[in-house]
Amino acid sequence: MSRMVFEGQKSPFNYEVMDSGSELTYARSLDNDGNILAWTKKHNIVIKYRNSKGGISRYIPDFLLRKKNQTNLELVEIKGEHLKHDPNVDLKAKAALDWCKQRGMSYRLIIA
């Protein structure tokens, strides 16, 4: 996996590390989106979930967003097309939806 550094204009940090080209493309779109106030990948959110083998795993969503005219935050996960049938993707998404619901947040999974 190659990592890329991006100096986002709406990130509170000097730079953010992207794990894929899809994440980099999405980060650029966030910087250009007038409805996004701020975003980061450095959010320290870890969500525990039961993986497809029955064990407990840790999931770190890709992005945390703050949008204009919304009081709740949003977590966003970017997954490549090749992973759309991976059972752990659905298990992570379900855990994240539950986690966000308990905190008044929203969650979005993007297959890119």
Secondary structure as the mmCIF struct_conf table of DSSP 4:
data_model
#
loop_
_struct_conf.conf_type_id
_struct_conf.id
_struct_conf.beg_label_comp_id
_struct_conf.beg_label_asym_id
_struct_conf.beg_label_seq_id
_struct_conf.end_label_comp_id
_struct_conf.end_label_asym_id
_struct_conf.end_label_seq_id
STRN STRN1 MET A 4 PHE A 6
BEND BEND1 GLN A 9 ASN A 14
STRN STRN2 GLU A 16 MET A 18
BEND BEND2 ASP A 19 SER A 20
HELX_RH_AL_P HELX_RH_AL_P1 GLY A 21 ASN A 32
TURN_TY1_P TURN_TY1_P1 GLY A 34 ASN A 35
STRN STRN3 ILE A 36 THR A 40
BEND BEND3 LYS A 41 LYS A 41
STRN STRN4 ILE A 47 ARG A 50
TURN_TY1_P TURN_TY1_P2 SER A 52 LYS A 53
BEND BEND4 GLY A 54 GLY A 54
STRN STRN5 ILE A 56 TYR A 59
BEND BEND5 ASP A 62 ASP A 62
STRN STRN6 PHE A 63 LYS A 67
TURN_TY1_P TURN_TY1_P3 LYS A 68 ASN A 69
BEND BEND6 THR A 71 ASN A 72
STRN STRN7 GLU A 74 LYS A 79
HELX_RH_3T_P HELX_RH_3T_P1 GLU A 81 LEU A 83
TURN_TY1_P TURN_TY1_P4 LYS A 84 HIS A 85
HELX_RH_AL_P HELX_RH_AL_P2 PRO A 87 GLN A 102
TURN_TY1_P TURN_TY1_P5 ARG A 103 GLY A 104
STRN STRN8 SER A 106 ILE A 111
#
